[in-house]
Amino acid sequence: MAQLTPAACRAARALLEWTIDDLAHYAGIGRATVATYESGKRPAFASTEQKIVDAFTAYGVEITNGGGTGARLLSVKPKRSKAKKRTG
């Protein structure tokens, strides 16, 4: 498995058209955790990175580090409903 990086995380989200809230929901982690990790302000714990990778893998995205960091869509799976939007 390739190393997850903030750039690869953002790329994978873009492939799935997920928001930060969507990734937090599907990975079972906090929104602030995703935002802080993707900004490069703080590294994620190994267990958190695994949850993120597992969420992407479940939806057909693989993290890659061929010529650089990134992600690729292996298959198109039906999107689950988006994370509930907060109101008010």
MODAJO-V227556 format. One record per residue. N is the residue number from 1. PHI is phi in whole degrees, 0 to 359 (NA if undefined). BURIAL is # if it has 24 or more other ideal C-beta (glycine too) atoms within 12 Angstrom, else .. Layout:
# MODAJO-V227556
n: <N/N>
phi: <PHI/PHI>
burial: <BURIAL/BURIAL>
This chain:
# MODAJO-V227556
n: <1/2/3/4/5/6/7/8/9/10/11/12/13/14/15/16/17/18/19/20/21/22/23/24/25/26/27/28/29/30/31/32/33/34/35/36/37/38/39/40/41/42/43/44/45/46/47/48/49/50/51/52/53/54/55/56/57/58/59/60/61/62/63/64/65/66/67/68/69/70/71/72/73/74/75/76/77/78/79/80/81/82/83/84/85/86/87/88>
phi: <NA/284/289/286/235/304/295/294/297/297/296/296/299/296/301/269/57/264/275/300/298/298/298/302/296/292/271/71/231/283/301/298/297/296/299/294/296/296/282/82/288/206/289/269/296/302/294/290/302/296/297/295/299/298/296/295/300/299/250/82/247/248/280/233/219/298/272/174/282/175/212/221/273/273/204/262/251/301/286/286/300/295/301/298/278/281/244/72>
burial: <./#/./#/#/#/./#/#/#/#/#/#/./#/#/./#/./#/./#/#/#/#/#/#/./#/./././#/#/././#/#/./././././#/./././#/#/./#/#/#/./#/#/#/#/#/./#/#/#/#/./././././#/#/././././././././././././././././.>
